[in-house]
Amino acid sequence: MIAAECGADRIELCSGYVEGGLTPTAATIQFVKQEINVPVQVMIRPRGGNFCFSEMEKEIMFRDMALSIAAGADGIVTGALMSNGMVDEKFMEEAVHIAEGRPVTFHRAFDVCIHPQIEIKKLINLGVTRVLTSAQEKSAAMGIPLLRKLHENFGSEITILVAGGLNPANITAIASQTTCVEFHASARKKIMAPDSGFGIHVLPDPDFIRDMKAKLNA
């Protein structure tokens, strides 16, 4: 809700904010959809760690996808890899099927797959809408050459959604040098409170989001 109020064009809704995003509850999806008017893409990721999931985990993910769609999700954000580092095509095929025409984003599992320029072709053939990536670098700023190449070679078939360390200070240069048109940031800010011993509390930073939007619109 904070992100929408501050000008975000689309929301990636998740729990486990600190872990990079886990599947939110159906109640959360329903509530958010009632409160905001921008598209809500729901993260489907059952745990932190690697992206090689067991058959049981994948079955849970498929059920979460269906529940998310029923709760009002405008799209799905997910991803899975085989043990050899290639895209789990069977999993992604089923994800696209469950989404029933809604956008499907392959998340940053892409940044640890092998041969990204080969694997992205598989995602295109499967009907995936976007790939969320820092071009296999620690940050988008470091991945500019490959981000630009991916956008130039495949941007007419799949959207390259740039992520990884984006902020108001670097977004203008990254947007210009990659020529990409969609950008993702967690924009998170730690909420200072007494340490409970049970983790930290983070929320989106309103000033960060407003500044990012202003730089992109300039």
Backbone as numpy.savetxt, mean C-alpha at the origin, in Angstrom:
# Nx Ny Nz CAx CAy CAz Cx Cy Cz
-9.46 9.16 9.05 -10.30 10.36 9.05 -9.43 11.61 9.05
-8.33 11.58 9.81 -7.39 12.70 9.81 -6.82 12.90 8.41
-6.41 11.82 7.79 -5.80 11.91 6.45 -6.78 12.48 5.44
-8.03 12.03 5.49 -9.04 12.52 4.55 -9.30 14.01 4.76
-9.38 14.43 6.00 -9.63 15.84 6.31 -8.49 16.73 5.83
-7.28 16.17 5.76 -6.10 16.96 5.39 -5.76 16.88 3.91
-6.61 16.23 3.13 -6.44 16.26 1.69 -5.95 15.01 1.02
-5.81 13.91 1.75 -5.41 12.66 1.09 -6.45 12.27 0.05
-6.00 11.82 -1.10 -6.91 11.44 -2.18 -7.42 10.01 -2.05
-6.70 9.20 -1.27 -7.06 7.80 -1.09 -6.46 7.33 0.21
-7.13 6.41 0.88 -6.67 5.90 2.17 -6.29 4.43 2.04
-5.13 4.07 2.57 -4.82 2.66 2.77 -5.13 2.36 4.22
-6.21 1.66 4.46 -6.69 1.41 5.82 -6.08 0.13 6.37
-5.48 0.25 7.55 -4.84 -0.92 8.15 -4.84 -0.82 9.66
-4.61 -1.93 10.30 -4.23 -1.94 11.71 -2.72 -2.15 11.72
-2.13 -2.36 12.89 -0.69 -2.61 12.94 0.12 -1.54 12.24
-0.23 -0.29 12.48 0.42 0.85 11.83 1.93 0.77 11.96
2.42 0.42 13.14 3.86 0.40 13.41 4.54 -0.74 12.64
3.82 -1.82 12.38 4.38 -2.97 11.68 4.31 -2.83 10.16
3.87 -1.69 9.70 3.77 -1.49 8.26 2.41 -1.84 7.69
1.46 -2.18 8.56 0.10 -2.41 8.11 -0.34 -3.85 8.17
-1.40 -4.10 8.93 -2.03 -5.42 9.01 -3.52 -5.25 8.73
-4.22 -6.36 8.56 -5.64 -6.34 8.23 -6.45 -5.66 9.33
-7.27 -4.65 8.99 -8.16 -4.03 9.99 -9.43 -4.87 10.17
-10.18 -4.56 11.21 -11.43 -5.27 11.44 -12.51 -4.78 10.47
-13.51 -5.64 10.26 -14.65 -5.26 9.41 -15.37 -4.05 10.01
-15.46 -3.99 11.33 -16.12 -2.86 11.98 -15.38 -1.56 11.69
-14.04 -1.61 11.68 -13.25 -0.42 11.37 -13.53 0.04 9.94
-13.57 -0.90 9.02 -13.85 -0.56 7.62 -15.22 0.10 7.49
-16.22 -0.50 8.09 -17.58 0.05 8.03 -17.63 1.45 8.60
-16.99 1.64 9.74 -17.01 2.94 10.40 -16.34 4.01 9.54
-15.16 3.69 9.03 -14.42 4.66 8.21 -15.20 5.01 6.95
-15.79 4.03 6.32 -16.57 4.29 5.10 -17.76 5.19 5.37
-18.30 5.13 6.56 -19.42 6.00 6.93 -18.98 7.44 7.17
-17.70 7.61 7.51 -17.23 8.91 7.97 -16.48 9.72 6.91
-15.93 9.07 5.88 -15.15 9.81 4.89 -15.66 9.53 3.49
-15.29 10.41 2.56 -15.79 10.31 1.19 -14.70 10.04 0.16
-13.49 9.67 0.61 -12.44 9.32 -0.34 -12.33 7.79 -0.39
-11.81 7.25 -1.49 -11.70 5.79 -1.61 -10.87 5.17 -0.50
-11.31 4.02 -0.05 -10.63 3.30 1.03 -10.15 1.95 0.52
-8.83 1.81 0.43 -8.21 0.55 0.05 -7.80 -0.18 1.33
-8.19 -1.42 1.48 -7.99 -2.14 2.73 -6.80 -3.09 2.63
-5.89 -2.98 3.60 -4.74 -3.86 3.68 -5.17 -5.26 4.11
-4.70 -6.27 3.38 -4.92 -7.66 3.76 -3.55 -8.29 3.99
-3.18 -8.36 5.24 -1.89 -8.92 5.66 -2.06 -9.44 7.08
-1.93 -10.72 7.30 -2.30 -11.30 8.60 -1.27 -11.14 9.70
-0.03 -10.82 9.31 1.06 -10.75 10.29 2.22 -9.96 9.72
3.16 -9.60 10.60 4.39 -9.00 10.13 5.34 -10.07 9.61
6.53 -9.66 9.24 7.51 -10.63 8.78 7.52 -10.77 7.27
7.90 -11.94 6.79 8.03 -12.12 5.34 6.68 -12.25 4.66
6.71 -12.45 3.35 5.49 -12.48 2.56 5.22 -13.86 1.96
5.86 -14.88 2.52 5.59 -16.26 2.12 4.60 -16.84 3.13
3.36 -16.99 2.71 2.30 -17.37 3.64 1.94 -18.85 3.51
1.55 -19.44 4.62 1.08 -20.82 4.62 -0.29 -20.90 3.97
-0.72 -22.09 3.64 -2.05 -22.26 3.06 -3.14 -21.81 4.02
-2.93 -22.04 5.31 -3.90 -21.58 6.30 -3.97 -20.06 6.33
-2.80 -19.41 6.31 -2.78 -17.95 6.30 -3.46 -17.39 5.05
-3.22 -18.01 3.91 -3.83 -17.53 2.67 -5.34 -17.71 2.69
-5.81 -18.79 3.28 -7.26 -18.98 3.39 -7.87 -17.89 4.27
-7.21 -17.55 5.37 -7.69 -16.46 6.22 -7.68 -15.15 5.45
-6.65 -14.90 4.66 -6.57 -13.67 3.87 -7.70 -13.59 2.85
-8.02 -14.70 2.21 -9.13 -14.69 1.25 -10.45 -14.37 1.95
-10.63 -14.93 3.13 -11.85 -14.64 3.89 -11.89 -13.17 4.31
-10.74 -12.64 4.72 -10.67 -11.22 5.09 -10.95 -10.32 3.89
-10.50 -10.72 2.71 -10.80 -9.94 1.50 -12.31 -9.88 1.28
-12.97 -11.01 1.36 -14.43 -11.05 1.16 -15.16 -10.23 2.21
-14.73 -10.34 3.46 -15.35 -9.57 4.53 -15.12 -8.07 4.33
-13.94 -7.70 3.85 -13.63 -6.29 3.63 -14.49 -5.71 2.51
-14.64 -6.46 1.43 -15.50 -6.02 0.33 -16.93 -5.86 0.83
-17.41 -6.84 1.60 -18.77 -6.76 2.14 -18.94 -5.57 3.07
-17.86 -5.17 3.75 -17.91 -4.04 4.68 -17.79 -2.69 3.98
-17.54 -2.71 2.66 -17.52 -1.47 1.91 -16.19 -1.06 1.33
-15.17 -1.91 1.41 -13.85 -1.56 0.87 -13.96 -1.22 -0.62
-13.24 -0.18 -1.02 -13.21 0.22 -2.44 -12.12 -0.51 -3.20
-11.26 -1.23 -2.51 -10.19 -1.97 -3.14 -9.39 -2.71 -2.10
-8.45 -3.52 -2.58 -7.65 -4.38 -1.71 -6.17 -4.08 -1.92
-5.41 -4.09 -0.82 -3.96 -3.98 -0.87 -3.40 -5.26 -0.25
-2.65 -6.02 -1.03 -2.16 -7.31 -0.52 -0.95 -7.75 -1.34
-0.45 -8.91 -1.03 0.68 -9.44 -1.78 1.21 -10.70 -1.14
1.77 -11.57 -1.95 2.37 -12.81 -1.45 3.43 -13.26 -2.43
4.47 -13.87 -1.88 5.58 -14.37 -2.69 5.75 -15.87 -2.47
6.32 -16.53 -3.47 6.74 -17.91 -3.32 8.08 -17.93 -2.59
8.50 -19.10 -2.13 9.76 -19.20 -1.40 10.97 -18.84 -2.25
10.81 -18.88 -3.59 11.90 -18.52 -4.49 11.95 -17.02 -4.81
11.06 -16.25 -4.18 11.06 -14.81 -4.37 10.20 -14.33 -5.53
9.55 -15.23 -6.21 8.64 -14.85 -7.30 7.25 -14.56 -6.76
6.47 -13.79 -7.51 5.09 -13.49 -7.14 4.28 -14.78 -7.03
3.48 -14.90 -5.99 2.56 -16.02 -5.85 1.36 -15.75 -6.75
1.45 -16.20 -7.99 0.44 -15.87 -8.99 -0.93 -16.46 -8.66
-0.95 -17.65 -8.12 -2.23 -18.27 -7.77 -2.96 -17.46 -6.71
-2.20 -16.99 -5.72 -2.78 -16.17 -4.67 -3.33 -14.87 -5.24
-2.54 -14.20 -6.06 -2.96 -12.91 -6.61 -4.13 -13.07 -7.57
-4.17 -14.15 -8.30 -5.31 -14.40 -9.19 -6.60 -14.49 -8.39
-6.54 -15.17 -7.25 -7.73 -15.30 -6.41 -8.08 -13.95 -5.77
-7.08 -13.17 -5.40 -7.33 -11.84 -4.83 -8.07 -10.96 -5.83
-7.62 -10.95 -7.06 -8.28 -10.15 -8.11 -9.71 -10.65 -8.32
-9.89 -11.95 -8.25 -11.24 -12.52 -8.41 -12.17 -12.07 -7.29
-11.69 -12.13 -6.07 -12.51 -11.74 -4.91 -12.85 -10.25 -4.97
-11.93 -9.45 -5.46 -12.14 -7.99 -5.53 -13.25 -7.61 -6.50
-13.59 -8.48 -7.42 -14.72 -8.27 -8.34 -14.65 -6.93 -9.06
-13.51 -6.66 -9.68 -13.38 -5.44 -10.46 -12.87 -4.23 -9.70
-12.80 -4.33 -8.38 -12.24 -3.23 -7.59 -10.71 -3.24 -7.72
-10.07 -2.11 -7.51 -8.61 -2.05 -7.65 -7.90 -2.98 -6.66
-6.87 -3.64 -7.14 -6.01 -4.46 -6.29 -4.59 -3.92 -6.39
-4.01 -3.59 -5.25 -2.64 -3.09 -5.18 -1.73 -4.18 -4.62
-0.64 -4.45 -5.32 0.39 -5.36 -4.79 1.33 -4.52 -3.95
1.40 -4.83 -2.66 2.14 -3.97 -1.74 3.65 -4.20 -1.80
4.35 -3.77 -0.77 5.81 -3.73 -0.85 6.50 -5.08 -0.75
5.72 -6.15 -0.81 6.34 -7.45 -1.08 7.13 -7.37 -2.38
6.71 -6.45 -3.25 7.40 -6.25 -4.53 8.86 -5.87 -4.31
9.14 -5.21 -3.19 10.49 -4.72 -2.94 11.46 -5.80 -2.49
10.96 -7.01 -2.26 11.85 -8.13 -1.93 11.68 -9.28 -2.91
10.95 -9.06 -4.00 10.84 -10.10 -5.02 12.10 -10.09 -5.89
12.32 -11.16 -6.62 13.46 -11.19 -7.54 13.02 -10.68 -8.91
13.95 -10.14 -9.66 13.69 -9.70 -11.04 12.42 -8.85 -11.14
12.40 -7.67 -10.55 11.18 -6.84 -10.52 10.58 -6.55 -11.89
11.41 -6.39 -12.91 10.87 -6.06 -14.23 10.23 -7.27 -14.91
10.53 -8.46 -14.41 9.83 -9.67 -14.88 8.56 -9.88 -14.07
8.68 -9.74 -12.74 7.53 -9.99 -11.87 6.41 -8.98 -12.09
6.75 -7.74 -12.44 5.70 -6.75 -12.67 4.84 -7.13 -13.87
5.43 -7.81 -14.85 4.66 -8.26 -16.01 3.62 -9.29 -15.59
3.96 -10.14 -14.62 3.01 -11.11 -14.11 1.82 -10.41 -13.45
2.13 -9.37 -12.67 1.06 -8.62 -12.00 0.13 -7.95 -13.02
0.71 -7.42 -14.08 -0.09 -6.81 -15.14 -1.01 -7.85 -15.77
-0.46 -9.00 -16.08 -1.25 -10.06 -16.73 -2.36 -10.57 -15.82
-2.16 -10.48 -14.50 -3.17 -10.93 -13.55 -4.27 -9.89 -13.32
-4.06 -8.68 -13.81 -5.08 -7.64 -13.64 -4.89 -6.78 -12.41
-3.70 -6.81 -11.82 -3.41 -5.96 -10.66 -3.35 -4.50 -11.11
-3.90 -3.61 -10.29 -4.05 -2.20 -10.66 -2.81 -1.37 -10.37
-2.19 -1.62 -9.20 -1.06 -0.81 -8.76 0.01 -1.70 -8.13
1.24 -1.19 -8.13 2.29 -1.80 -7.34 2.90 -0.72 -6.45
2.91 -0.99 -5.15 3.43 -0.06 -4.14 4.91 -0.37 -3.94
5.79 0.59 -4.21 7.20 0.23 -4.23 8.15 1.40 -4.01
9.30 1.08 -3.44 10.43 2.01 -3.38 11.52 1.55 -4.34
11.15 0.69 -5.29 12.08 0.14 -6.29 13.19 -0.67 -5.63
12.81 -1.43 -4.60 13.71 -2.37 -3.94 14.88 -1.70 -3.21
14.70 -0.43 -2.90 15.69 0.29 -2.11 15.09 0.63 -0.74
15.94 1.12 0.18 15.45 1.47 1.51 14.51 2.66 1.47
14.63 3.48 0.44 13.75 4.64 0.30 13.50 4.92 -1.17
12.43 5.63 -1.43 12.11 6.01 -2.81 13.19 6.90 -3.40
13.79 7.75 -2.56 14.85 8.63 -3.05 16.02 7.84 -3.61
16.32 6.70 -2.99 17.39 5.84 -3.47 16.96 5.04 -4.69
15.67 4.85 -4.86 15.17 4.02 -5.95 14.72 4.77 -7.18
15.04 6.05 -7.27 14.55 6.89 -8.37 14.84 6.30 -9.76
16.05 5.81 -10.05 16.30 5.29 -11.40 15.36 4.16 -11.81
15.16 3.18 -10.91 14.28 2.07 -11.26 12.81 2.50 -11.24
12.43 3.38 -10.33 11.05 3.89 -10.32 10.72 4.54 -11.66
11.62 5.35 -12.15 11.41 6.01 -13.44 11.31 4.98 -14.56
12.20 3.98 -14.53 12.19 2.95 -15.57 10.90 2.14 -15.53
10.45 1.77 -14.34 9.20 1.02 -14.20 8.02 1.83 -14.74
8.01 3.12 -14.39 6.91 3.97 -14.86 6.95 4.14 -16.38
8.14 4.35 -16.93 8.26 4.54 -18.37 7.90 3.27 -19.14
8.30 2.11 -18.61 8.09 0.85 -19.32 6.71 0.25 -19.11
6.13 0.47 -17.93 4.90 -0.24 -17.59 3.76 0.67 -17.11
4.03 1.97 -17.01 3.05 2.88 -16.43 1.73 2.97 -17.16
1.71 2.59 -18.44 0.45 2.61 -19.19 -0.41 1.38 -18.88
0.20 0.38 -18.19 -0.51 -0.87 -17.90 -0.77 -1.10 -16.41
0.05 -0.48 -15.58 -0.10 -0.61 -14.13 0.45 0.66 -13.49
-0.20 1.12 -12.43 0.25 2.35 -11.76 1.40 2.05 -10.81
2.47 2.81 -10.93 3.58 2.71 -10.00 3.30 3.67 -8.85
2.95 3.13 -7.70 2.62 3.91 -6.51 3.88 4.02 -5.65
4.48 5.19 -5.66 5.79 5.40 -5.03 5.65 5.47 -3.51
6.52 4.76 -2.80 6.49 4.75 -1.34 7.90 4.62 -0.81
8.06 4.93 0.46 9.33 4.73 1.12 10.05 6.02 1.46
9.82 6.53 2.66 10.54 7.71 3.12 10.13 9.01 2.46
8.94 9.06 1.89 8.48 10.30 1.27 8.12 11.32 2.35
8.47 12.59 2.09 8.14 13.65 3.04 8.07 14.97 2.28
7.60 16.02 2.93 7.47 17.31 2.23 8.79 17.86 1.68
9.90 17.46 2.26 11.19 17.98 1.82 11.69 17.32 0.54
11.26 16.08 0.27 11.79 15.39 -0.91 10.76 15.06 -1.98
9.48 15.29 -1.69 8.44 14.83 -2.61 8.51 15.53 -3.97
8.85 16.81 -4.01 8.90 17.54 -5.28 9.96 16.94 -6.20
11.14 16.70 -5.66 12.22 16.15 -6.47 11.91 14.73 -6.92
11.35 13.92 -6.03 11.04 12.53 -6.38 9.96 12.48 -7.44
8.93 13.30 -7.31 7.87 13.34 -8.30 8.42 13.76 -9.67
9.27 14.75 -9.67 9.84 15.25 -10.92 10.76 14.23 -11.58
11.61 13.60 -10.79 12.62 12.72 -11.35 12.09 11.34 -11.72
11.05 10.88 -11.05 10.48 9.57 -11.40 9.42 9.69 -12.48
8.80 10.87 -12.61 7.65 11.15 -13.49 6.41 10.38 -13.08
6.44 9.72 -11.89 5.26 9.02 -11.39 4.21 10.03 -10.92
2.97 9.57 -10.77 1.89 10.50 -10.44 1.12 10.12 -9.17
1.46 8.98 -8.54 0.79 8.59 -7.31 1.84 8.30 -6.25
1.56 8.78 -5.01 2.55 8.70 -3.94 1.88 8.30 -2.63
2.59 7.50 -1.87 2.07 6.92 -0.64 2.99 7.24 0.53
2.42 7.64 1.64 3.22 7.90 2.85 2.43 7.50 4.09
3.13 6.93 5.06 2.46 6.61 6.33 2.16 7.89 7.10
3.01 8.90 6.95 2.79 10.22 7.58 2.51 10.11 9.07
3.11 9.13 9.69 2.74 8.85 11.07 3.54 9.70 12.06
2.90 9.97 13.18 3.49 10.76 14.26 3.22 10.05 15.58
4.26 9.90 16.37 4.10 9.26 17.67 3.35 10.18 18.61
2.35 9.65 19.26 1.58 10.40 20.25 2.25 10.24 21.60
2.74 11.36 22.12 3.48 11.29 23.38 2.53 11.00 24.54
2.83 9.94 25.24 2.01 9.54 26.39 2.88 8.69 27.30
2.48 8.53 28.54 3.26 7.67 29.44 3.41 6.27 28.85
4.61 5.69 28.99 4.88 4.36 28.44 4.11 3.31 29.23
3.22 2.61 28.54 2.41 1.58 29.18 3.10 0.23 29.17
4.14 0.12 28.32 4.80 -1.17 28.17 4.12 -2.07 27.16
3.10 -1.55 26.48 2.35 -2.36 25.52 2.37 -1.76 24.12
3.47 -1.14 23.75 3.59 -0.58 22.41 3.39 0.93 22.42
3.53 1.52 21.21 3.40 2.97 21.08 2.13 3.32 20.32
1.69 4.55 20.50 0.47 5.06 19.85 0.89 6.04 18.76
0.49 5.75 17.53 0.79 6.65 16.41 -0.49 7.01 15.67
-0.50 8.21 15.10 -1.59 8.68 14.26 -1.01 9.44 13.07
-1.78 9.63 12.01 -1.30 10.46 10.90 -1.04 11.89 11.37
-0.01 12.50 10.79 0.39 13.87 11.13 -0.30 14.84 10.17
-1.24 15.65 10.65 -1.98 16.56 9.76 -1.09 17.51 8.98
-0.11 18.11 9.63 0.76 19.07 8.96 1.57 18.40 7.86
2.04 17.19 8.10 2.79 16.43 7.11 1.95 16.22 5.86
0.71 15.81 6.04 -0.16 15.51 4.90 -0.48 16.78 4.12
-0.81 17.84 4.83 -1.11 19.12 4.15 0.10 19.61 3.35
1.29 19.50 3.95 2.50 19.95 3.26 2.78 19.11 2.02
2.59 17.81 2.14 2.81 16.93 0.98 1.87 17.31 -0.16
0.61 17.50 0.17 -0.38 17.86 -0.85 -0.02 19.21 -1.49
0.38 20.16 -0.69 0.73 21.48 -1.22 1.90 21.39 -2.18
2.91 20.58 -1.82 4.07 20.43 -2.70 3.69 19.74 -4.01
2.84 18.75 -3.95 2.43 18.05 -5.16 1.54 18.90 -6.05
0.77 19.78 -5.44 -0.14 20.64 -6.21 0.54 21.89 -6.74
1.74 22.17 -6.25 2.43 23.42 -6.65 2.84 23.38 -8.13
